Amino acid sequence: MTVSNDDLALIAKSFPLFKELSLVCCDGFSTLGLAAIAERCRHLRVLDLIEDYIDEEEDELVDWISKFPESNTSLESLVFDCVSVPFNFEALEALVARSPAMRRLRMNHHVTVEQLRRVMARAPQLTHLGTGAFRSEPGPGGALSVTELATSFAASRSLICLSGFRDVNPEYLPAIHPVCANLTSLNFSFANLTAEEVTPIIRNCVRLRTFWVLDTVGDEGLRAVAETCSDLRELRVFPFDATEDSEGSVSDVGLQAISEGCRKLESILYFCQRMTNAAVIAMSKNCSDLVTFRLCIMGRHRPDRITGEPMDDGFGAIVMNCKKLTRLSVSGLLTDKAFAYIGKYGKLIKTLSVAFAGNSDMSLQSVFEGCTRLQKLEVRDSPFSDKGLLSGLSYFYNMRFLWMNSCRLTMRGCRDVAQQMPDLVVEVMKDHLDDEGEMETVDKLYLYRSLAGARNDAPSFVNIL
């Protein structure tokens, strides 16, 4: 969503008693808008900026943190780790000192370990901490020692959630050992760490329930997680290199280890290049409480790495054995058989994401007819045509949206949907003529329900039918 500085100023002016503002995946605003919120909303308890995009030149920066009230504040949560621009650290340090109710603080990559230690001294009551860069920038007194930083963590006895590590120096990682035993959430998704670097940390995280990490830890690192974190509920393994032809450091070996050691798992996002049906089947049996299963095999149409067979049976086992499943992402070499499984057994699925999968329109038809609770369907780079799209006509009113990208849709098929379902909004993007100029094809389709009708602020590349 695009949120302007004027929007934020209007909120601040209109609601002087405003208490909570969370901006998630937003753009269009800058430190000027944040300054308006900080200055006018004097009863603010929560200001969380999550995965937002702020593009601002340094000579246009506003010292927004210094705009908070000079007296004690009501702040309980301040999250700005996604804000890429520098800020006034001294103002932050003072703000934290006069915010006794603050429990959550996530800082951006401009914060060094020396500054982190100063903040922690001001707020030993924090339960959630985003560490910033986790790297030293030595001053006149030299670099902060690991022992000194460990002392700060030892004094922060309330910490249960750690994130940040955005430009981590692995030499400082032992400093977090004093809090590891109490951690329920650890986010290393920005930290390029090896198994050797992450394993000593994980071995102490016996209460961990949420763990995000880069695939650089490899199968060996995931094996350490499996052997230690039996209470784990959510795992996300992100790719360090997200290109299709990357080597990838985790595989079916790591997935199977997790399934054997973390049997209480409820949600997994797993990026890899190599997978087997056997590993996915093992997860379906060992982790039957899964609500979310997102397996992203990054290379196109990758089969079982051992047998060379499609991944149909693996995903079939997931929908058959995981009775609570509501979110599913599929990838790899998949045929109509996999989607027949999904339609037959995925009765609770609300969100389905499909990439490089299926071999005919029967796949879509199976999903539309079988997944009666489907709310969100995302499809990319799959061989589905107008026939598959039109097979969903009886089901679109019950869905929140359908997104199709780089499939085989034509403008004629999309117009048919728009004409037969006038209460839905049908948007098509980047239409172009094929080589013969005889039929328009559609690159992207976005179909959704809206009580307000079609939007009136669509950019020029969006055509609303």
C-alpha positions, -999 to 999 in steps of 0.1 A, spaced: 0 0 0 12 35 -8 9 58 22 20 95 18 35 119 43 2 139 39 -17 107 50 4 104 81 1 141 89 -37 138 85 -38 109 110 -16 128 134 -37 159 132 -71 142 133 -64 117 161 -44 133 189 -52 103 212 -40 78 185 -22 49 202 -11 23 176 2 25 141 16 -5 122 26 0 85 33 -33 68 47 -35 33 40 2 26 58 29 6 54 65 -4 63 81 30 95 94 45 109 105 78 89 137 74 57 117 79 72 97 108 81 130 124 44 141 123 33 110 140 60 111 167 53 148 174 15 149 174 5 115 187 16 120 222 -1 89 236 14 66 210 21 31 224 30 12 192 49 24 161 58 -6 140 73 -2 105 75 -37 90 89 -44 55 82 -8 44 102 10 18 115 45 25 136 61 -3 150 93 9 181 114 2 203 121 32 199 159 28 161 155 31 162 135 63 141 146 92 152 138 128 120 120 135 130 102 167 137 135 185 101 145 178 87 122 204 75 139 237 103 151 259 85 137 290 80 100 297 63 83 268 37 55 266 58 36 239 56 -1 243 68 -11 208 91 7 183 101 -12 152 121 4 124 146 -22 113 134 -18 77 141 20 76 173 21 56 183 57 63 205 69 92 189 83 124 198 103 155 211 76 179 214 99 209 178 108 205 169 71 204 189 64 235 172 92 253 138 80 241 143 45 253 154 58 287 121 77 291 99 49 279 97 26 309 68 5 293 89 -3 262 91 -41 256 98 -43 219 126 -25 201 139 -34 166 166 -11 152 180 -7 117 215 -16 104 230 17 113 233 5 149 267 -9 160 273 -33 188 287 -4 208 254 15 204 234 -17 210 251 -21 244 242 15 254 205 9 245 203 -24 264 217 -6 295 188 18 292 161 -8 287 168 -41 306 130 -48 305 130 -55 268 114 -88 257 119 -83 219 151 -69 206 162 -62 170 200 -58 173 208 -37 143 240 -46 124 257 -66 151 291 -54 140 316 -31 156 327 3 145 355 10 170 358 45 185 388 60 203 386 33 230 388 5 205 363 -22 196 338 -36 221 348 -70 234 326 -101 232 328 -103 270 315 -68 274 286 -74 251 278 -107 268 275 -89 301 248 -67 286 229 -97 273 232 -114 307 216 -83 323 187 -85 299 169 -114 316 135 -107 300 146 -113 264 126 -140 246 129 -128 210 160 -118 191 162 -105 155 184 -81 135 220 -93 128 218 -74 95 255 -71 90 267 -96 115 302 -102 126 301 -139 137 328 -133 163 302 -115 184 276 -143 183 289 -160 215 277 -128 233 241 -139 230 247 -172 249 234 -158 282 199 -153 268 196 -183 245 180 -206 271 150 -183 274 146 -175 237 113 -186 220 120 -167 188 153 -162 169 156 -145 135 189 -150 115 172 -144 81 197 -115 74 228 -133 87 250 -152 64 261 -179 88 276 -213 84 266 -245 103 298 -241 124 288 -206 134 251 -212 141 253 -246 158 268 -234 192 240 -209 194 212 -234 186 225 -259 211 215 -235 238 181 -226 224 161 -254 239 128 -234 242 128 -221 206 94 -220 189 102 -198 160 134 -199 139 141 -180 107 175 -186 90 194 -184 57 201 -216 38 238 -210 43 236 -231 75 231 -261 53 216 -294 61 241 -298 90 228 -266 106 192 -278 103 202 -311 119 214 -292 149 180 -275 151 163 -308 148 184 -323 176 178 -294 200 145 -276 193 119 -302 199 93 -275 207 98 -257 174 65 -245 159 76 -223 129 107 -227 107 116 -205 77 146 -212 56 154 -184 31 178 -186 2 210 -166 3 210 -167 -35 174 -168 -49 183 -174 -85 170 -205 -102 204 -219 -111 220 -214 -77 235 -243 -59 215 -241 -27 228 -254 6 198 -272 20 180 -302 6 157 -331 14 183 -342 40 177 -311 61 139 -313 57 138 -349 68 160 -341 99 136 -313 109 106 -336 105 121 -362 127 133 -338 155 106 -311 154 73 -330 155 53 -301 169 60 -281 138 29 -261 126 44 -239 99 73 -242 75 87 -222 46 116 -240 29 136 -228 -1 159 -254 -17 171 -267 -50 169 -305 -43 141 -325 -28 127 -360 -27 92 -374 -23 104 -395 6 114 -364 26 81 -347 20 62 -378 29 82 -382 61 73 -346 71 36 -353 64 37 -383 88 60 -368 115 45 -333 115 8 -339 111 -1 -307 129 12 -286 100 -11 -256 92 13 -240 67 35 -260 43 54 -239 18 81 -258 -2 98 -236 -28 120 -257 -51 137 -228 -69 147 -245 -101 119 -250 -127 102 -284 -129 127 -301 -106 118 -338 -101 126 -360 -71 164 -358 -71 168 -395 -65 141 -412 -85 135 -386 -112 98 -389 -107 74 -359 -103 68 -346 -68 32 -355 -69 32 -382 -42 51 -359 -17 25 -331 -20 -3 -356 -21 9 -370 13 10 -335 28 -27 -328 20 -37 -364 30 -19 -365 63 -19 -329 75 -56 -325 83 -52 -289 97 -35 -275 66 -48 -241 55 -19 -227 35 1 -246 8 28 -236 -17 38 -262 -43 67 -263 -67 90 -287 -85 79 -311 -113 41 -316 -107 15 -331 -129 -23 -330 -128 -21 -359 -103 -8 -336 -76 -36 -312 -81 -61 -340 -80 -47 -349 -46 -50 -313 -35 -86 -310 -46 -96 -343 -30 -79 -339 4 -72 -302 8 -106 -293 21 -94 -267 46 -69 -249 23 -75 -212 22 -43 -200 5 -26 -219 -24 5 -208 -43 15 -226 -75 48 -221 -94 60 -239 -126 35 -267 -120 7 -287 -136 5 -300 -171 -31 -291 -182 -61 -271 -172 -74 -301 -153 -51 -290 -125 -70 -257 -119 -103 -274 -123 -94 -299 -96 -85 -271 -72 -116 -250 -79 -139 -280 -75 -123 -296 -45 -109 -268 -23 -142 -253 -12 -127 -230 14 -101 -215 -10 -97 -177 -5 -65 -168 -22 -49 -185 -53 -16 -174 -67 -3 -190 -99 28 -182 -119 46 -196 -148 22 -225 -153 5 -238 -184 -30 -228 -176 -52 -213 -202 -87 -196 -205 -103 -230 -201 -87 -235 -167 -97 -199 -157 -133 -203 -168 -136 -236 -148 -136 -214 -117 -166 -192 -126 -188 -209 -100 -162 -204 -73 -148 -169 -77 -175 -151 -56 -164 -172 -26 -127 -162 -30 -109 -130 -20 -86 -130 -50 -70 -148 -79 -36 -138 -92 -22 -154 -124 12 -144 -138 29 -157 -170 3 -183 -178 -15 -188 -211 -45 -165 -206 -59 -143 -234 -78 -111 -232 -109 -129 -245 -110 -153 -216 -105 -125 -191 -133 -105 -207 -156 -135 -204 -150 -136 -167 -157 -99 -164 -189 -101 -183 -202 -132 -165 -192 -119 -131 -199 -81 -131 -196 -79 -93 -159 -89 -94 -131 -66 -103 -109 -80 -132 -76 -63 -138 -52 -72 -165 -16 -60 -168 10 -55 -196 -12 -69 -224 6 -74 -257 -1 -89 -291 15 -122 -300 38 -126 -329 11 -129 -355 -9 -101 -340 -41 -121 -340 -48 -126 -303 -40 -105 -273 -24 -124 -244 -25 -114 -208 7 -113 -188 -9 -108 -154 -45 -112 -141 -57 -99 -108 -93 -108 -100 -108 -98 -66 -139 -90 -46 -144 -54 -36 -175 -38 -19 -163 -4 -32 -160 -16 -68 -131 -10 -92 -104 14 -80 -100 48 -97 -63 52 -91 -50 23 -113 -17 31 -130 -16 32 -168 -3 -4 -173 -34 -17 -155 -65 -23 -176 -98 -28 -156 -123 -48 -176 
